Amino acid sequence: MLDQRYATDIYERVKRKSYVTLRPVILTASVALLGFLPMALSTTAGAEVQKPLAATPLTLLILLALYIL
């Protein structure tokens, strides 16, 4: 059997590493999604092409948030 102290140490290491690893990924994805917002709200020439491209990731984000709630 593993020593309780050793098991807790492993748990803390995994928790810390997952935080360090996931944080940049989440921040990068958030910036990309926020970058789609002006495309989705655009009314200028060429917006007919840009709106569907931007609406897909934004819709997925909204549906995910509703699913979590």
Backbone as a chain_set.jsonl record, in Angstrom:
{"seq": "MLDQRYATDIYERVKRKSYVTLRPVILTASVALLGFLPMALSTTAGAEVQKPLAATPLTLLILLALYIL", "coords": {"N": [[0.827, -1.188, 0.0], [0.333, 2.284, -0.589], [1.903, 4.942, 1.111], [0.042, 7.27, 3.008], [0.834, 9.939, 3.051], [2.49, 10.061, 0.809], [0.643, 9.521, -1.228], [-1.015, 11.77, -1.047], [0.82, 13.701, -1.745], [1.283, 13.058, -4.428], [-1.273, 13.569, -5.451], [-1.445, 16.341, -5.036], [0.644, 17.192, -6.686], [-0.28, 16.433, -9.246], [-2.58, 17.982, -9.364], [-1.484, 20.593, -9.268], [0.116, 20.569, -11.593], [-1.828, 20.181, -13.574], [-3.227, 22.556, -13.365], [-1.24, 24.371, -14.138], [-0.824, 23.53, -16.737], [-3.357, 23.632, -18.031], [-4.221, 26.267, -17.804], [-2.895, 28.119, -19.717], [-3.985, 27.057, -22.075], [-6.756, 27.421, -21.791], [-6.859, 30.218, -21.585], [-5.881, 30.955, -24.12], [-7.859, 29.875, -25.809], [-10.034, 31.389, -24.939], [-9.335, 33.986, -25.722], [-9.317, 33.644, -28.48], [-12.032, 33.073, -28.948], [-13.199, 35.477, -28.087], [-12.184, 37.094, -30.042], [-13.724, 36.389, -32.194], [-16.084, 37.694, -31.772], [-16.359, 40.467, -32.787], [-16.483, 39.802, -35.504], [-18.87, 38.379, -35.644], [-20.751, 40.301, -35.028], [-20.525, 42.141, -36.997], [-21.468, 44.479, -39.557], [-20.599, 45.301, -41.957], [-19.405, 45.366, -45.407], [-19.067, 42.147, -46.769], [-19.742, 40.812, -44.523], [-21.603, 38.822, -44.664], [-20.281, 36.511, -45.191], [-18.539, 36.283, -43.048], [-20.088, 36.194, -40.698], [-21.422, 33.577, -40.325], [-19.117, 32.023, -39.964], [-18.064, 33.012, -37.584], [-20.186, 32.668, -35.881], [-20.496, 29.963, -35.296], [-18.393, 28.941, -33.416], [-19.031, 30.654, -31.285], [-21.677, 29.982, -30.697], [-21.309, 27.351, -29.868], [-19.882, 27.827, -27.519], [-21.797, 29.18, -25.971], [-23.798, 27.206, -25.77], [-22.394, 25.261, -24.354], [-21.966, 26.603, -21.934], [-24.628, 26.856, -21.061], [-25.257, 24.176, -20.788], [-23.603, 23.418, -18.686], [-24.656, 24.916, -16.606]], "CA": [[0.0, 0.0, 0.0], [1.042, 3.559, -0.6], [1.83, 5.767, 2.308], [-0.96, 8.334, 2.837], [1.549, 11.183, 2.76], [2.955, 9.964, -0.574], [-0.534, 9.63, -2.091], [-1.42, 13.174, -1.031], [1.826, 14.434, -2.507], [1.004, 12.807, -5.849], [-2.505, 14.294, -5.76], [-1.106, 17.766, -5.111], [1.474, 17.403, -7.881], [-1.154, 16.351, -10.423], [-3.445, 19.161, -9.318], [-0.679, 21.766, -9.62], [0.532, 20.46, -12.994], [-2.991, 20.392, -14.438], [-3.497, 23.998, -13.351], [-0.197, 25.034, -14.931], [-0.975, 23.13, -18.134], [-4.646, 24.029, -18.594], [-4.42, 27.719, -17.783], [-2.609, 28.748, -21.011], [-4.908, 26.56, -23.098], [-8.043, 28.095, -21.591], [-6.699, 31.632, -21.928], [-5.756, 31.063, -25.572], [-9.182, 29.632, -26.39], [-10.892, 32.53, -24.605], [-8.962, 35.113, -26.582], [-9.782, 33.331, -29.832], [-13.488, 33.242, -28.99], [-13.506, 36.908, -28.014], [-11.835, 37.653, -31.34], [-14.825, 36.126, -33.123], [-17.225, 38.554, -31.459], [-16.553, 41.526, -33.787], [-16.897, 39.206, -36.777], [-20.278, 37.982, -35.556], [-21.593, 41.495, -34.933], [-20.179, 43.038, -38.094], [-22.513, 44.788, -40.542], [-19.935, 45.879, -43.123], [-19.365, 44.528, -46.602], [-18.411, 40.869, -46.536], [-20.194, 40.233, -43.257], [-22.402, 37.629, -44.951], [-19.369, 35.37, -45.14], [-17.89, 36.212, -41.74], [-21.023, 35.907, -39.605], [-21.547, 32.139, -40.021], [-17.842, 31.509, -39.469], [-17.905, 33.428, -36.192], [-21.327, 32.239, -35.074], [-20.363, 28.566, -34.889], [-17.717, 28.777, -32.12], [-19.744, 31.381, -30.233], [-22.833, 29.167, -30.337], [-20.817, 26.22, -29.081], [-19.528, 28.341, -26.198], [-23.042, 29.467, -25.248], [-24.444, 25.937, -25.449], [-21.61, 24.628, -23.3], [-22.26, 27.308, -20.684], [-25.981, 26.476, -20.646], [-25.222, 22.776, -20.375], [-22.962, 23.35, -17.372], [-25.592, 25.466, -15.616]], "C": [[0.87, 1.251, 0.0], [0.876, 4.272, 0.73], [0.858, 6.919, 2.04], [-0.307, 9.657, 2.463], [2.012, 11.203, 1.301], [1.786, 10.126, -1.545], [-1.019, 11.072, -2.158], [-0.457, 14.018, -1.84], [1.601, 14.263, -4.008], [-0.237, 13.588, -6.275], [-2.219, 15.782, -5.92], [-0.269, 18.07, -6.344], [0.628, 17.39, -9.149], [-2.05, 17.577, -10.497], [-2.691, 20.41, -9.759], [-0.286, 21.734, -11.1], [-0.655, 20.681, -13.932], [-3.366, 21.866, -14.484], [-2.505, 24.733, -14.241], [-0.378, 24.727, -16.414], [-2.262, 23.673, -18.751], [-4.838, 25.536, -18.673], [-4.075, 28.374, -19.122], [-3.561, 28.303, -22.117], [-6.249, 27.279, -22.993], [-7.948, 29.571, -21.957], [-6.598, 31.828, -23.436], [-7.106, 30.861, -26.253], [-10.125, 30.798, -26.116], [-10.599, 33.725, -25.492], [-9.44, 34.872, -28.009], [-11.292, 33.53, -29.944], [-13.893, 34.703, -28.899], [-13.148, 37.614, -29.321], [-12.921, 37.429, -32.385], [-16.001, 37.074, -32.916], [-17.403, 39.707, -32.443], [-16.974, 40.99, -35.151], [-18.385, 38.879, -36.762], [-21.206, 39.185, -35.552], [-21.381, 42.473, -36.082], [-21.358, 43.245, -39.042], [-21.911, 45.372, -41.811], [-19.993, 44.921, -44.307], [-18.568, 43.263, -46.311], [-18.852, 40.188, -45.258], [-21.021, 38.968, -43.476], [-21.549, 36.371, -44.861], [-18.817, 35.189, -43.729], [-18.838, 35.793, -40.622], [-21.187, 34.412, -39.328], [-20.251, 31.538, -39.479], [-17.642, 31.843, -37.998], [-19.022, 32.888, -35.31], [-21.168, 30.809, -34.562], [-19.617, 28.41, -33.567], [-18.422, 29.507, -30.982], [-20.976, 30.609, -29.77], [-22.412, 27.971, -29.497], [-20.452, 26.653, -27.667], [-20.783, 28.587, -25.363], [-23.751, 28.172, -24.854], [-23.703, 25.198, -24.341], [-21.891, 25.281, -21.953], [-23.654, 26.948, -20.174], [-26.028, 25.033, -20.155], [-24.631, 22.636, -18.978], [-23.899, 23.866, -16.284], [-26.704, 24.478, -15.357]], "O": [[1.986, 1.261, 0.52], [-0.171, 4.198, 1.374], [0.861, 7.482, 0.945], [-0.84, 10.409, 1.646], [1.937, 12.237, 0.636], [1.921, 10.794, -2.57], [-1.396, 11.544, -3.23], [-0.868, 14.944, -2.54], [1.719, 15.224, -4.769], [-0.249, 14.2, -7.343], [-2.712, 16.408, -6.858], [-0.46, 19.107, -6.98], [0.8, 18.238, -10.025], [-2.254, 18.141, -11.572], [-3.213, 21.201, -10.544], [-0.348, 22.758, -11.781], [-0.499, 21.307, -14.981], [-3.778, 22.37, -15.528], [-2.888, 25.616, -15.008], [-0.11, 25.582, -17.258], [-2.246, 24.131, -19.893], [-5.562, 26.018, -19.544], [-4.896, 29.133, -19.636], [-3.901, 29.091, -22.999], [-6.81, 27.699, -24.005], [-8.864, 30.115, -22.574], [-7.173, 32.775, -23.973], [-7.454, 31.6, -27.174], [-10.932, 31.156, -26.974], [-11.518, 34.399, -25.959], [-9.915, 35.794, -28.671], [-11.774, 34.093, -30.927], [-14.836, 35.124, -29.568], [-13.756, 38.629, -29.662], [-13.027, 38.188, -33.349], [-16.829, 37.231, -33.812], [-18.524, 39.917, -32.908], [-17.732, 41.64, -35.871], [-19.079, 39.081, -37.758], [-22.337, 39.093, -36.028], [-22.01, 43.53, -36.117], [-22.138, 42.328, -39.3], [-22.641, 45.888, -42.657], [-20.549, 43.826, -44.223], [-17.514, 43.316, -45.678], [-18.38, 39.095, -44.943], [-21.131, 38.134, -42.577], [-22.038, 35.3, -44.5], [-18.649, 34.06, -43.268], [-18.423, 35.103, -39.691], [-21.097, 34.012, -38.167], [-20.285, 30.646, -38.631], [-17.103, 31.03, -37.247], [-18.819, 32.674, -34.114], [-21.669, 30.488, -33.484], [-20.16, 27.791, -32.651], [-18.415, 29.039, -29.843], [-21.283, 30.587, -28.578], [-23.083, 27.621, -28.526], [-20.693, 25.912, -26.715], [-20.823, 28.241, -24.183], [-24.248, 28.052, -23.735], [-24.329, 24.575, -23.484], [-22.039, 24.591, -20.944], [-23.838, 26.756, -18.972], [-26.757, 24.712, -19.216], [-25.104, 21.829, -18.178], [-23.937, 23.326, -15.179], [-27.597, 24.75, -14.554]]}, "num_chains": 1, "name": "protein.A"}
